[in-house]
Structure formats: structure tokens, C-alpha cells
Amino acid sequence: MNWESLYRSKVTDVDTALASIRSYDRIYLGGGAGVPKKLVAGLTNRADELRDVEITHILTFASAPYAEEQYSHAFRVNALFIGQNVRKAVQEGRADFTPVFLSEIPSLFQNGTLPLNAALVSLTPPDEHGFCSFGVEVGTTKPAAESADIIIAEINKQMPRTLGDSFIHVSRLTSIVEADYQLPIVPQGGTSQLHMRVGEYIADMIPNGATLQMGIGNIPDAVLHHLGGHKDLGIHTELFSDGVIEMVNRGVFNCSKKSFHPGKIVAGFLFGSQKLYEFVHNNPMIELHPTDYVNDPFNISQNDKMVAINSALQVDLTGQVCADSIGARLYSGAGGQVDFIRGAARSKGGLPIVAFLSTAKQDTLSRIVPMLYEGSGVVTTRNDVHYVVTEYGVAKLHGKTVRERARALINIAHPKFRDELTHAAGKLGYF
């Protein structure tokens, strides 16, 4: 049977495709902007028939009806990264959170730590050889699909075809549901003057020919704004968004000096506007790979002048970084922060950077604190932190004593909190 005939034999309706899902199954749900929306709706419609189905996923940009309290008898989310759409359920104890580095998520499926009964994924239509691309979310979705007992695929005509290690043949799919809808459009953040100041400090640190980890948000956008005068930059990152398009078109990001995958932007997933999805479609400059490859600190370190830019919710005076919780209240996850901080630290000429605004809640709270709030998770240890950047400057911590670290961090804290921090450091015996 040729692949076209095989494909047609597997096409069915949503209800038939999902009939194989049973109570107590563990299901992986495609993440990011690659959520199979028709399959999610169909699964939720079966709530009265199901009990204790575990739905495992990373950050998703779509509604998550299965996480609503009315469906708690049927579904329980296991979030590998907590997004806004499941945060309430996690914080109320109706959903679970598994702390894990992004680089290690594929191994959870592959080695049987989280065996998967099914994977619900969104794919492109097959090419002339019968291969479908995972499109905008390859990172953890491809390894999950390859590890699952059954693969239920939503073939979306509007999914961009991304290149790299991003394909699966139709022969691997258990059933197919065809779809034709626009991917979620993720709003781009606005960049304030304070963010622009942080971005300027970071841009001044970046040498020509560097390779960047560029996420999404106000600070990455601010950094991009200040890179117009740079030359021969590259990208190796877990994700990227619209901000890179202009810099690629202007030739700032040409990846020509990369020492690992030269000429290529390497990532695990992406999300943004329709313009971004059109930009990456069949673009030979873009390569998407699973996160156990993209986020492997060894692979990251193969990029000379690797610059990793990550954020924080709090940093204490010794350099400990909390990025996944507010006190004991779980908020997000480790993601790829430690993967890239460690990879950049081992890169020749690398720059591991943690960057954030110095205050929160309209300058009423300092993000630089004497001690992390009780119950806070330490995502990046004090031993891993090299540079911390706020709108007040750059603190180099690597190789510094606790006394020197405390002084450097106080110097980049908001001025209204510096005396308080200095007094606290004295009481803690740092001075």
C-alpha cells in the first residue's frame, strides 16, 4: 500500500479517533502553539465516560477546558511547565507539577518514567514522501509521539512546515483527524524604558559573532532592539518569536560564525504572530529539534561566544535564583534556564546572564532580596550564576565571595531598597 492510500485509510472523525482513550490512561498533549484543538474539544466531550485520565504537557497556548474543576473526576493535568491556563488548577491541588529540566523531558517518555498510552499532536499535511512536520512544536512533542503506544494526529493545513529533526511518517500514525484553522496568535509584549535599559546593558556585553539564546518577552525584545549595530550573530535557543525576523532580514542574525550548526537558527519550538509562522514555513535557515538535543548543555557549549539570557522572580544576596515559584506557590517551571546557563558557562567566551527589572508591583517589592521567600524553589544555584543584570547595571558574581556578591547585587538593586539590603546583609554576616 502506498503512503497516500495508507493516509486515507487512517483519516476519521474526532470521536472515532479518540475512542481508543480509556480511563486511567496517560496522554501527552502537543504543546506551545501546536495544541490539537479539535482533539482537545473531543476529549473534553468524553468527560462523562472517563475517569482519572492524566494529561501531560508543557506550556500550551490554547484553552485548557480539561483543567476546569467540573472535569476533575475525568482529567488530571501533569504540567511539566506551568502555564497561565493550568496555574489555578495546580495551585488549588487539582493538577500536578513535575519539576524537570527541559532537556530531560524526552527521557521521561523514552525510559518509561512517564510511559504514554497516547500522544495527541498537531502536524502538517504529508509531503510527497509521506512525512508530516511537527511544525511549531518539535521540542518535547516529537519524542513523546515516538514513545507513545498510539499517535492520534490532527493534520492542520495551516501548520507551518518546519525543517530539521521535525518529521514523522504517516505510517507511524494510528489515526488522523483533518483540520484547517489558524494557529494561536501569541501577543507580543510591550517594552518599557526600564526594559530598554536592561536590554542596552546586555547588548553592550554581546560581542560580534556571538550565538544567542533568545526567548520571548520584554527583555529579549529590548535586547534585540539594541543589536542593530552588531554583526554575524547566531541563534541557538529553546524557543523564539517575532523579534528575530527583522534582525534576520537586516542580516544581523546570519549565523555565519556559529561553530555548531553554522548558518542555521536552531530551536525546539516557537510561537508568535501569523507573520512568524509564515517566516518559518519551509525556511531552510530554521531547524527545529527535540529538546534533549537543543537544550543539551554539551551541545549548547559547542557554540563559541554562547550568550544565554534568562529571567528570575527573585535573586538573593548570594546569587540564588528563584524562577519557578512565588514563595511556595508554584508559578511556572525550570524550563531551559539551567540548561542554557550551564551550556553558556562552558562555551568558549560564553556569557550566562540572568536579567530582570529590579522591582515588582510598582516599585513596592525588590526582586533582589536578602533571602528568598520561604518555600521558594532554587532553579539556578548560586554556583551557576555568572552575571546578573537589572536596569541599574551589571553584577558579575562568578568567582566572587558572598561578601562581594552581596555588594554587587545591592549596587544594581533599586536605590530605595539599597539601605535595607545593606542592613540585612550585615545581620546575615555577609559584611
C-alpha positions in Angstrom: 0.0 0.0 0.0 1.5 3.4 -0.9 1.5 6.2 1.6 -1.4 8.1 0.1 -3.7 5.1 0.5 -2.4 4.4 3.9 -3.1 8.0 4.9 -6.6 7.9 3.6 -7.3 4.7 5.5 -6.4 6.4 8.8 -8.5 9.5 8.3 -11.5 9.5 10.6 -13.7 11.8 12.7 -12.8 13.1 16.2 -15.0 10.7 18.1 -13.7 7.6 16.4 -10.1 8.7 16.7 -10.5 9.3 20.5 -12.4 6.0 21.1 -9.1 4.3 22.0 -8.6 6.6 25.0 -9.5 4.8 28.2 -9.9 5.7 31.9 -6.5 5.8 33.7 -4.6 6.4 30.5 -1.7 8.9 30.4 -1.9 11.2 27.4 0.7 13.6 26.1 -0.8 16.7 24.6 1.1 18.7 22.0 2.4 21.9 23.4 3.0 25.6 22.7 1.1 26.8 19.7 0.8 23.2 18.5 -2.2 22.2 20.6 -4.6 19.9 18.6 -7.7 22.0 19.3 -10.3 19.6 17.7 -8.9 16.7 19.7 -8.9 18.7 22.9 -12.5 19.6 22.4 -13.4 16.0 21.6 -11.6 14.6 24.6 -13.4 17.1 26.9 -16.7 16.0 25.4 -16.0 12.5 26.7 -15.6 13.6 30.3 -18.7 11.7 31.5 -17.2 8.5 30.2 -13.7 8.8 31.6 -12.0 8.7 35.0 -8.6 9.8 36.0 -7.0 10.3 32.6 -3.7 12.1 33.1 -3.0 14.8 30.5 0.7 15.6 30.4 2.1 18.7 28.6 4.4 21.6 28.7 3.4 25.2 28.3 0.4 25.4 26.0 -1.2 28.4 24.2 -4.8 27.4 24.0 -7.7 27.0 26.3 -7.4 24.1 28.7 -11.0 23.0 29.4 -9.9 19.7 30.8 -8.3 21.6 33.7 -11.6 23.1 34.9 -12.9 21.9 38.2 -16.0 20.4 36.7 -13.9 17.9 34.9 -11.6 16.9 37.8 -13.2 13.5 38.0 -12.2 12.7 34.4 -8.9 14.5 33.9 -5.8 15.5 35.9 -3.1 17.6 34.4 0.5 16.8 34.9 2.2 20.0 34.0 5.9 19.8 33.0 5.8 23.6 32.9 3.0 25.6 34.4 1.2 28.0 32.1 -1.5 30.5 32.8 -4.2 28.1 31.6 -3.5 25.5 34.3 -1.9 27.6 37.0 -5.0 27.9 39.1 -5.6 24.1 39.0 -2.1 23.4 40.1 -2.2 25.9 42.9 -5.5 24.5 44.1 -4.2 20.9 44.1 -6.4 19.8 41.2 -3.4 19.4 38.9 0.1 18.2 39.3 3.5 19.7 38.5 6.6 17.7 37.7 9.8 19.7 38.2 12.2 18.9 35.4 14.8 20.5 33.1 13.5 20.9 29.5 16.5 18.9 28.3 15.4 15.9 30.3 11.7 15.8 29.4 12.1 13.5 26.4 13.9 10.9 28.6 10.9 10.7 30.9 8.9 9.3 28.0 11.7 7.3 26.5 12.9 5.5 29.6 9.4 4.7 31.0 9.4 7.1 33.9 6.2 8.6 32.3 5.0 5.9 29.9 2.5 7.2 27.5 -0.6 5.4 26.3 -1.3 8.0 23.7 0.0 11.2 22.1 -2.4 13.8 20.7 -0.4 16.0 18.3 -0.8 18.6 15.6 1.0 18.0 12.3 1.4 19.4 8.8 -0.1 17.6 5.8 2.3 15.0 4.5 4.9 15.9 1.8 5.4 14.0 -1.4 7.2 11.2 0.6 4.5 10.8 3.2 6.3 12.7 6.0 4.5 15.2 8.2 6.3 18.0 10.1 5.6 18.7 13.8 5.6 22.4 12.8 5.9 24.9 15.6 6.5 22.4 18.5 9.1 19.8 17.9 10.9 20.0 21.3 9.0 17.6 23.5 6.2 16.6 21.2 8.2 14.6 18.7 9.9 12.4 21.5 6.5 12.0 23.2 4.8 10.8 20.0 7.7 8.4 19.2 7.4 6.9 22.7 3.5 6.6 22.9 1.6 3.4 22.2 -0.7 5.2 19.9 -0.5 8.6 18.0 -3.6 10.5 17.2 -2.7 13.2 14.8 -4.6 16.4 13.9 -3.4 17.3 10.4 -3.8 21.1 10.2 -3.5 22.7 6.7 -2.3 25.9 8.4 0.5 24.4 10.4 3.9 25.7 9.0 6.3 23.1 7.8 9.5 23.5 9.8 12.7 21.7 8.9 15.3 19.9 11.0 14.7 16.8 13.1 11.0 17.5 12.8 9.3 14.8 10.8 7.2 11.7 11.3 5.9 9.3 8.6 2.2 8.7 8.2 2.8 5.0 8.7 3.6 5.8 12.4 0.2 7.5 13.0 -2.6 5.5 14.5 -5.4 7.7 13.4 -5.8 11.1 11.6 -8.3 13.9 12.0 -8.0 16.6 9.4 -8.3 20.3 10.4 -8.0 23.7 8.9 -7.7 26.6 11.4 -5.2 29.3 12.3 -2.7 28.7 15.0 -2.9 30.6 18.2 -1.5 34.1 17.9 0.6 34.9 21.0 0.6 38.7 21.8 4.0 40.3 21.8 5.0 42.1 25.0 5.3 45.9 25.2 8.8 47.1 26.0 9.1 49.9 28.6 12.0 52.3 29.1 13.3 50.2 32.0 13.3 47.1 29.9 15.1 49.0 27.2 17.8 50.0 29.7 18.3 46.3 30.7 18.4 45.4 27.0 21.1 48.1 26.4 23.3 46.8 29.2 23.1 43.2 27.8 23.6 44.3 24.2 26.8 46.1 25.2 28.1 42.7 26.6 27.4 40.8 23.4 30.4 40.5 21.0 30.1 40.3 17.3 29.8 36.6 16.1 28.0 35.5 19.3 25.3 32.9 19.4 22.2 33.9 21.4 19.6 32.1 23.4 16.6 34.4 22.7 13.3 33.7 24.4 10.2 35.9 24.3 9.2 38.8 26.4 10.1 42.4 27.2 13.7 41.9 28.0 14.6 39.7 24.9 12.7 42.2 22.7 14.7 45.1 24.3 18.0 43.2 23.7 17.0 42.7 20.0 16.3 46.4 19.7 19.9 47.3 20.6 21.6 44.8 18.4 21.2 46.7 15.1 24.9 47.5 15.0 26.1 44.0 15.7 27.4 41.6 13.0 27.3 37.9 12.3 25.1 36.9 15.2 23.5 33.4 15.5 20.7 31.8 17.4 20.6 28.5 19.4 17.6 28.7 21.7 14.8 26.6 23.1 12.2 29.0 21.5 11.9 32.2 19.6 9.3 34.6 18.5 8.7 37.5 16.1 11.6 39.6 17.3 14.2 37.7 15.3 12.5 38.3 11.9 13.6 41.9 11.4 17.2 41.1 12.5 17.4 38.1 10.1 16.1 40.3 7.3 18.7 43.0 8.2 21.5 40.5 8.2 22.3 40.9 11.8 21.4 37.3 12.5 23.1 35.3 9.7 24.5 32.5 11.8 27.7 32.6 9.7 30.1 32.5 12.7 28.3 29.7 14.6 30.6 26.8 15.5 27.6 24.4 15.9 25.1 24.2 13.0 26.7 27.1 11.2 24.2 29.0 9.0 21.2 27.7 10.9 18.8 29.0 13.6 18.4 26.1 15.9 15.4 25.9 18.3 12.9 23.4 19.9 9.7 25.3 19.4 8.3 28.8 18.5 5.2 30.9 18.9 4.1 34.4 17.9 2.2 36.0 15.1 1.0 34.8 11.7 4.0 36.6 10.3 6.3 34.3 12.3 4.5 31.2 11.1 4.8 32.3 7.5 8.5 33.2 8.0 9.5 29.7 9.3 7.4 27.7 6.7 9.9 25.7 4.6 12.6 28.1 5.6 16.0 26.3 5.2 17.6 28.6 7.7 15.4 27.3 10.5 16.0 23.9 12.1 13.8 22.6 14.9 15.0 19.6 17.0 13.8 17.8 20.2 14.8 19.5 23.4 17.2 16.7 24.5 19.3 17.9 21.6 18.7 21.6 21.6 18.9 22.0 25.4 21.7 19.6 26.0 24.3 21.8 27.8 27.1 20.0 25.9 25.6 20.9 22.6 24.9 24.4 23.7 28.5 24.8 24.8 29.7 23.8 21.3 28.6 27.3 20.2 31.5 29.7 20.8 30.5 33.0 22.4 27.2 31.5 23.6 25.1 34.1 25.3 22.3 32.8 27.5 19.7 35.3 28.7 17.2 34.2 31.3 14.9 35.8 33.8 14.1 35.5 37.5 11.3 36.2 40.0 13.8 36.7 42.8 17.6 36.6 43.4 19.0 36.6 46.9 22.2 38.3 48.0 24.3 35.1 47.5 23.1 34.8 43.9 20.4 32.1 44.2 17.8 32.4 41.5 14.1 31.6 42.0 12.3 31.5 38.7 9.5 28.9 39.1 7.6 29.9 42.3 6.5 32.8 44.4 7.4 31.5 47.8 5.8 28.1 48.0 3.2 29.0 45.4 4.1 27.2 42.2 4.1 29.5 39.2 6.0 28.2 36.1 8.9 25.8 35.9 12.6 25.5 35.3 12.2 25.3 31.5 15.6 25.6 29.8 17.2 28.1 32.2 19.7 25.8 33.8 20.4 24.0 30.5 21.5 27.3 28.9 23.2 28.8 31.9 25.4 25.8 32.2 25.9 25.4 28.4 26.9 29.1 28.1 29.3 28.8 31.1 31.1 26.0 29.3 31.2 27.8 25.9 34.4 29.4 24.8 33.8 33.1 25.5 30.3 32.4 26.8 28.1 34.7 28.8 25.5 33.2 31.2 23.1 36.1 32.1 20.2 36.4 34.4 18.2 39.6 33.7 15.1 41.2 35.2 13.7 44.5 36.4 14.8 45.3 40.0 11.3 45.7 41.4 7.8 44.3 41.2 4.3 45.6 42.0 5.1 49.2 41.0 8.3 49.5 42.9 6.9 48.2 46.2 8.9 45.0 46.2 12.6 44.4 45.5 13.4 41.4 43.3 16.8 41.4 44.9 16.2 40.1 48.4 18.3 39.2 51.5 16.8 35.7 51.4 14.4 34.0 49.0 10.9 33.8 50.3 10.1 30.7 52.4 9.3 27.8 50.2 10.9 29.4 47.1 12.4 27.0 44.5 16.0 27.5 43.6 16.1 27.0 39.9 19.6 28.2 39.3 22.1 27.8 42.1 24.5 30.4 43.3 27.3 28.3 41.9 25.9 28.6 38.4 25.2 32.3 38.3 27.8 34.4 36.4 26.1 37.7 35.5 23.0 39.5 36.9 21.6 42.5 35.0 18.9 45.0 36.1 18.1 48.5 34.8 20.8 49.7 37.2 23.7 47.8 35.8 25.6 44.5 35.6 26.8 42.5 38.6 29.5 39.9 37.9 29.2 37.2 40.5 31.3 34.3 39.2 34.4 33.8 41.3 33.3 36.3 43.9 32.9 35.8 47.6 29.5 36.1 49.2 30.5 39.5 50.6 31.5 40.7 47.1 28.3 39.2 45.6 26.1 40.9 48.1 27.7 44.3 47.4 27.5 43.8 43.6 23.8 42.9 43.8 22.9 45.7 46.2 24.6 48.1 43.7 22.1 47.0 40.9 19.1 46.9 43.2 16.5 49.8 43.1 18.1 52.7 45.2 15.1 52.8 47.5 15.9 49.3 48.8 19.7 49.5 49.0 20.0 50.6 52.6 17.5 47.9 53.7 19.5 45.3 51.8 22.8 46.5 53.2 21.4 46.3 56.8 20.1 42.8 56.1 23.4 41.7 54.7 25.1 42.9 57.8 22.7 40.9 60.0 23.3 37.8 57.9 27.1 38.1 58.5 27.9 38.9 54.8 29.6 42.2 55.7 
